[in-house]
Amino acid sequence: MDRTGTVGAEAKPSWWRTRAGVAVIGFALIAAFYVLREHWGHAFGALPYLILLACPVMHLFMHHGHGHGGGEQNAGLGRGNGAK
């Protein structure tokens, strides 16, 4: 280990960038193409519902970093204090 805390000169690539990961992504894309090609009517009919479902799902995941629900640590900060 050197002074910066790195063990080796090269960092190990993520699994998705390995040969196996690229192959899995390729097979998944080909499978998705054929499934959508055969069931396009069903997929297109569900599209409005999927868009509506995306709203609450994005709300759950996108508000993760706002610090909501901080409890004691945010007690004196933010709304409701007013200017005194």
N, C-alpha and C positions, 0 to 999 in steps of 0.2 A: 504494500500500500504506500503511495507517495503522499506528499504534503497536502494535496487537494482532496484526498479521500477516495480517489479512484483506484480500482484494483488493477485493471489492465489498460492497455493502450486503446483497445477497441471495445465499445459497448456492444452487448448482444442485441441483435435486432429483435423487434417484436415478432410474435408468432405469425402475424398476418403478412409480414414481409419475407418470410421464408418460402422455399419452393413449395412446401406442402400447403402453406396458407394461401398462396397464389392459386394453386390448383383447386383448393376447396372453394375459393371465391369464384373461379371460372366455372366450376361445375354448378354452383348455386345460381349463377347468372343464367346459364343454359337451361337449368331446370325451371327457373322462374319464367323464362321466355316461353317454354313449351306449355307450362301450366296456364299462363295467361292467354296463350294462343288458343288453347282448347276451351277455356272457360271465360272468355272475354265478356260475354253477356252477364255472367254472374258477378264478375269483378267490377264491371262498369255500373251495374245496378247497386252495388254496395258502396260506391264511391261517396255519395252524399253522407252516408252514415259514418264512414271512416273519417271524413273531414270534421264532422261534429264530434266524433270521439277524440280527435287530435287536440281539440281545445282544452279539455280538462287534463289530458295527459301532459301537454306542454306546460300547463299551469303548475302541475305537480313538480315537473323536473326543472323548469326555468326559474322558479322562485326559491330554489335551494340556497343560493348564495346571498340572499337579502338579509339574513340574520333575523328572520321572523321567529318569534317564540323564544327570544333571548332571556326572558324572565328578569332576574335580578340585575344582570349586567346592563340592560337597557332601561332600567327603571327611571332614571332622571333625564333621559334623552328622548328626542323626537317630538311627536305631536302631544297636544294637550297641556303643555306647560304654560304657553302663552308668554308674552313679553311683559316683564314686571319692572 
